[in-house]
Amino acid sequence: MAVCQLKISQKIPAPLEQVWDFIASPKNLKIITPPSMGFDITSNNGNDKMYEGMIIRYKVSPVFGIKTTWVTEITHIKPFQYFVDEQRVGPYNLWHHEHFVEKVEGGTMMKDIVTYQPPLGFLGSMANAMFIKRKLDEIFDFRTEALNRIFGIK
């Protein structure tokens, strides 16, 4: 059972506080998630600011249009620096997503480290090689483009 990791970096020409306020609000997740994912927050805290221990429930269609419930917990948060969400219920055996922001010359550097383990052991490893990794790349590519539009990058 392979544990996989994805690392993403994006420079956003906006103040750190503005970027943080956007990414620390669960309601904005839908805006930066591809429409094909059918992403909807089903818990009643989607308009709240994140806090440690926050549980967020979603409906999402990660593959083949099949709706599934995904529950994540915000396990760590240091405002204007980082937060971590971990899957509690969902499609992966392991999902640990670290979000970092840092003030840099000309804006904010946002970095993500996603550590995940597909389900189904060896079959999951094969599925990762065949389509899961590619799908995650597509999701983060969409997010990059969405944040570029939101923060005015042409």
C-alpha positions in Angstrom: 0.0 0.0 0.0 1.8 3.0 -1.3 1.7 6.4 0.5 1.9 9.1 -2.1 2.7 12.8 -1.9 1.9 15.8 -4.1 3.6 19.2 -3.7 2.2 22.3 -5.2 3.5 25.9 -5.0 1.9 29.1 -6.4 2.8 32.7 -6.1 -0.2 35.0 -5.7 0.4 38.8 -6.2 -1.8 39.7 -3.3 -1.2 40.5 0.4 -0.9 37.5 2.7 -3.8 38.6 4.8 -6.1 38.7 1.8 -5.0 35.3 0.6 -5.4 33.8 4.1 -8.9 35.2 4.5 -9.9 33.6 1.3 -8.4 30.1 1.8 -9.4 30.0 5.5 -13.1 30.2 4.6 -14.6 26.8 3.7 -17.3 28.4 1.5 -14.6 29.3 -1.0 -13.7 25.7 -1.6 -16.4 25.3 -4.2 -15.1 28.3 -6.1 -11.6 26.7 -6.5 -12.8 23.1 -7.1 -13.6 21.9 -10.7 -17.4 21.9 -11.4 -17.0 18.3 -12.6 -16.4 17.3 -9.0 -19.9 18.2 -7.9 -18.5 19.7 -4.7 -21.1 20.8 -2.1 -20.6 21.5 1.6 -23.3 19.7 3.5 -22.4 20.7 7.0 -23.9 23.9 8.3 -20.6 25.5 9.1 -19.5 26.3 5.6 -19.7 30.1 6.1 -17.6 30.0 9.3 -13.9 30.8 9.5 -11.8 27.7 10.1 -10.8 26.7 13.5 -8.9 23.8 15.0 -11.2 20.8 15.4 -13.7 22.1 12.8 -15.4 19.2 11.0 -16.6 19.9 7.4 -18.8 17.5 5.5 -19.0 17.5 1.7 -20.6 15.6 -1.1 -18.1 15.2 -4.0 -17.7 13.1 -7.1 -14.0 12.3 -7.3 -14.3 9.6 -10.0 -16.8 8.4 -12.6 -19.4 10.9 -11.3 -20.1 8.8 -8.3 -21.2 10.9 -5.3 -19.5 10.2 -2.0 -19.4 11.8 1.4 -16.1 13.3 2.4 -15.6 14.5 6.0 -12.5 16.4 6.9 -11.2 17.9 10.2 -9.1 21.0 10.6 -6.4 19.5 12.9 -3.9 22.3 13.1 -4.1 26.0 12.4 -1.7 28.9 12.8 -3.4 32.0 11.4 -1.6 33.6 8.5 0.9 30.7 8.3 -0.7 27.3 7.8 -3.5 24.9 8.4 -3.9 21.1 8.0 -7.0 19.2 7.0 -7.3 15.5 7.4 -9.9 13.1 6.0 -12.1 11.4 8.6 -14.5 9.7 6.2 -14.0 9.6 2.4 -12.4 7.9 -0.6 -8.8 7.6 0.7 -7.2 5.4 3.3 -5.2 8.5 4.3 -5.6 12.1 3.3 -3.4 14.7 5.1 -3.3 18.1 3.4 -1.0 20.8 4.7 -1.6 24.4 3.4 1.1 27.0 3.9 1.2 30.7 3.1 4.2 33.0 3.4 4.7 36.7 2.6 7.2 37.1 -0.2 8.4 39.9 -2.4 5.4 41.0 -4.5 2.7 38.9 -2.7 2.1 35.6 -1.1 3.7 32.1 -1.7 1.1 29.4 -1.2 2.4 25.8 -0.8 0.5 22.6 -0.4 1.7 19.2 0.7 -0.9 16.4 0.2 0.0 13.0 1.6 -2.5 10.4 0.6 -3.0 6.7 0.3 -5.5 5.3 -2.2 -7.9 2.6 -1.0 -7.8 -1.1 -2.0 -4.1 -1.8 -1.4 -2.4 -3.0 -4.6 -5.4 -2.2 -6.8 -5.4 1.4 -5.3 -1.7 1.7 -6.2 -2.5 0.7 -9.7 -5.5 3.1 -9.8 -3.2 5.9 -8.6 -0.8 5.3 -11.4 -3.6 5.0 -14.0 -5.9 8.0 -13.0 -5.9 9.1 -9.3 -2.7 11.1 -9.5 -3.7 12.6 -12.8 -7.1 13.6 -11.4 -5.4 15.3 -8.4 -3.1 17.2 -10.7 -6.2 18.4 -12.7 -7.9 19.5 -9.5 -4.9 21.5 -8.4 -4.3 22.9 -11.9 -7.9 24.2 -11.8 -7.4 25.7 -8.3 -4.2 27.5 -9.6 -6.2 29.0 -12.5 -9.2 29.9 -10.3 -6.9 31.7 -7.8 -5.2 33.5 -10.6 -8.6 34.8 -11.8 -9.7 35.7 -8.3 -6.6 37.6 -7.5 -6.4 39.3 -10.9 -3.5 37.4 -12.6 -4.0 37.4 -16.3 
